[in-house]
Amino acid sequence: MELLKENRFLLKFYETIEKFKLLENVKTVGVGYSGGKDSTSLLMGLHTLRETGKIEVREIIAITIEEGEEEYEREREKKVKQFTEVLGIPLLIKSFKERYGFTLKDMYQRIGETKPLCSYCGVLRRRMLDEVSKENNCDVLAVGHNLEDYIETFLMNIVRGEPERNWRTGIKTSKIEGYVPRIKPLVFMKPSEIEIFLEETGNIKYVYEKKCPYRSRSLRYSILNLIKLLERQEKGYMEKTMEKILSIQREQKQHYKLVPCEKCGYLTTKRICKVCEIIEELRG
């Protein structure tokens, strides 16, 4: 336990995994790895706990999704390859182009600024992560959602008039046969804690700092700025809000009916899943 006592990030990370049983009966973990601070610290945290025997995970697989913004992704690909090689972790790089037949740039040219591009990209990226995890026999898919991200998503669903989405998510999603559960080990970490951890371990140099060029036009970005403002005005705002969110999710957890999408067979709450709706719209 010496390592955990010496490193506050790893202790908090480990406690979250243990408290919510995120890696119970898990042998292979898929990690959504974008190359940013969150996913880099997530990958490093899991690797460190495995190497020191704190978690009994046999394999960690990093999964990077390339949306198709070449200038943005060229440097990122170098960074993710360097870091996974240092850790000795297998890396899978998959692209929108190979799976869907179009890129993020193609989407932008098609819809312009008439609709929120991030919503399209996020839906397609999440589906790809799910599918690649399943194809590689992962028991869970770990994603780098931190405290700020979790609150941001909760508020965004409310602003969009889709609060029911908040009852279907959580720190660990339900296990459904044929689908890979999603876990969020960083969910109680502030961005500042993540950055300090990466600086202290010397791994900040592997982080790809450049942001997606379409990010500033999204609703998510606007809500993120609101959260940052509230945190500045009221210290501890995020922790207090997170406590309330988890309480609400426990109370409102509903059994929602999932049915196979009529086009692709993927489980959804509607007749046609969102991915198929997007593909149909873009292929027009």
Rosetta blueprint (number, residue, H / E / L):
1 M L
2 E H
3 L H
4 L H
5 K H
6 E H
7 N L
8 R H
9 F H
10 L H
11 L H
12 K H
13 F H
14 Y H
15 E H
16 T H
17 I H
18 E H
19 K H
20 F L
21 K L
22 L L
23 L L
24 E L
25 N L
26 V L
27 K L
28 T E
29 V E
30 G E
31 V E
32 G E
33 Y L
34 S L
35 G L
36 G L
37 K H
38 D H
39 S H
40 T H
41 S H
42 L H
43 L H
44 M H
45 G H
46 L H
47 H H
48 T H
49 L H
50 R H
51 E H
52 T L
53 G L
54 K L
55 I L
56 E L
57 V L
58 R L
59 E E
60 I E
61 I E
62 A E
63 I E
64 T E
65 I E
66 E E
67 E L
68 G L
69 E L
70 E H
71 E H
72 Y H
73 E H
74 R H
75 E H
76 R H
77 E H
78 K H
79 K H
80 V H
81 K H
82 Q H
83 F H
84 T H
85 E H
86 V H
87 L H
88 G L
89 I L
90 P L
91 L E
92 L E
93 I E
94 K E
95 S E
96 F H
97 K H
98 E H
99 R H
100 Y H
101 G L
102 F L
103 T L
104 L H
105 K H
106 D H
107 M H
108 Y H
109 Q H
110 R H
111 I H
112 G L
113 E L
114 T L
115 K L
116 P L
117 L H
118 C H
119 S H
120 Y H
121 C H
122 G H
123 V H
124 L H
125 R H
126 R H
127 R H
128 M H
129 L H
130 D H
131 E H
132 V H
133 S H
134 K H
135 E H
136 N L
137 N L
138 C L
139 D L
140 V E
141 L E
142 A E
143 V L
144 G L
145 H L
146 N L
147 L H
148 E H
149 D H
150 Y H
151 I H
152 E H
153 T H
154 F H
155 L H
156 M H
157 N H
158 I H
159 V H
160 R L
161 G L
162 E L
163 P H
164 E H
165 R H
166 N H
167 W H
168 R L
169 T L
170 G L
171 I L
172 K E
173 T L
174 S L
175 K L
176 I L
177 E L
178 G L
179 Y L
180 V L
181 P L
182 R E
183 I E
184 K L
185 P L
186 L L
187 V L
188 F L
189 M L
190 K L
191 P H
192 S H
193 E H
194 I H
195 E H
196 I H
197 F H
198 L H
199 E H
200 E H
201 T H
202 G L
203 N H
204 I H
205 K H
206 Y H
207 V L
208 Y L
209 E L
210 K L
211 K L
212 C L
213 P L
214 Y L
215 R H
216 S H
217 R H
218 S L
219 L H
220 R H
221 Y H
222 S H
223 I H
224 L H
225 N H
226 L H
227 I H
228 K H
229 L H
230 L H
231 E H
232 R H
233 Q H
234 E L
235 K L
236 G L
237 Y H
238 M H
239 E H
240 K H
241 T H
242 M H
243 E H
244 K H
245 I H
246 L H
247 S H
248 I H
249 Q H
250 R H
251 E H
252 Q H
253 K L
254 Q L
255 H L
256 Y L
257 K L
258 L L
259 V E
260 P E
261 C L
262 E L
263 K L
264 C L
265 G L
266 Y L
267 L E
268 T E
269 T L
270 K L
271 R L
272 I L
273 C L
274 K H
275 V H
276 C H
277 E H
278 I H
279 I H
280 E H
281 E H
282 L H
283 R H
284 G L
